[in-house]
Amino acid sequence: MDGYFASGVHHQLRGQVREFAEAEVRPLVPVMEGSRTVHHELSRRIARQGWLGATIGRAYGGMGVGHLGKTIIIEELSRVSGAMGAMVQASQLGAAKIVHFGSEEQRKTWLPAIAAGECLPTIAVTEPESGGHVLGMAASAVRDGGEYVLNGRKVYVGNSHVGDLHGVVVRTGPGSRGLTAFLVEAGRPGVRVAGQREAMGLHGFSFGELVFEDCRVPAANMLGEEGDGLAVAYSSSVLYGRANLTAVSLGIHRAILEETTRFCAERVRYGKPLHELPSVRLKLGRMQSRLMTCRLAAYHAVHLLDQGLPCDAELMNAKLVNVESALDSAREAMEVHAAAGLFTDRPVERYLRDAHHIFAPAGTSDVQLLRLAEVALGAGKGQWSERLSEVVRSGEAVG
């Protein structure tokens, strides 16, 4: 499969990320699990590797390895730490809004800094009351001369506590054309980060709340035009969010299988390794089958995205299949481990907890199924991948 989609550059990249993850990330996993808070220094260290610039073109200091390269980076980090894979994928969402909607001045200002790891971007869309209903948001921006004044709250913001530049979608008017996106520096007066809440998993990663209280932002910080906010939110979620979360799930899934096969080789039952039991072998076979199918779905979707081809359905399906399969394999791995899996000296319980965090963002499985049903019925609502493929094909900002 790697040979079908990936080039030598991708193979080399995989090796580099895996080596870094094993040497630099794995030793800190117990620290992150123990503290249950964001790991600032490791997040910065990963950013300095240049991997946040995977889909940023070389003209802006990026790697230009496309969405497949981005998938490999996130997958390999997530194989060791779902939290650090999530950190990179969230930063990629923040980069996407500038790649696709930023002015040339905004691109020249921010993309090189992101690619160099000097700036960790975020995107802030979800609100406490509206959840995934983007048009239900209430946070607002009011024009005041050459500035906009922002007020409101955003929740589940990936990299909330380490982010330097927030891409914030707020309401500037009624209806679907009443949403507008702005770049808001983390240190700007009127921006406040709420305290980090302890979560079920992804320890070391932050996805918290941003509060905007009479935050004044220059009109020049607007992304695109007034009214483009819905496109900024949806394109970041559809093109980057689904693909990125697919990659996190894929990395966790690989770790689940590797850990379970290792456990089965170590444990002896009835005088033989545990994997000699037919019931255990069946579980391992199902896990291997799921992983192979998931990798194919993930790589195929981002391959199409890199080619600038319509692939909304493939991205939906990749996220659906990878999330559900990782959860299924995690549950089966816990069954194989039995009581041993309940203790934190083995990582399988962490994989189960981390896998649950990937379920809701960029649309739950039910949302993906509803959209796929529209595809089956010929009632799809348009292809975001096709609408933005011109940027991908031109290579202006992407690969």
Secondary structure, 3 states (H helix, E strand, C coil): CHHHHCCHHHHHHHHHHHHHHHHHHHHHHHHHHHHCCCCHHHHHHHHCCCHHHCCCCHHHCCCCCHHHHHHHHHHHHHHHCHHHHHHHHHHHHHHHHHHHHCCHHHHHHHHHHHHCCCCCEEEECCECCCECCHHHCCCEEEEECCEEEEEEEEEEEECCCCCCEEEEEEECCCCHHHEEEEEEECCCCCEEECCCCCCCCCCCCCEEEEEEEEEEEEHHHEECCCCCHHHHHHHHHHHHHHHHHHHHHHHHHHHHHHHHHHHHHHCEECCEEHHHCHHHHHHHHHHHHHHHHHHHHHHHHHHHHHCCCCCHHHHHHHHHHHHHHHHHHHHHHHHHHHHHHHCCCCCHHHHHHHHHCCCCCCCCHHHHHHHHHHHHCCCCCCCHHHHCHHHHHHCCCCC
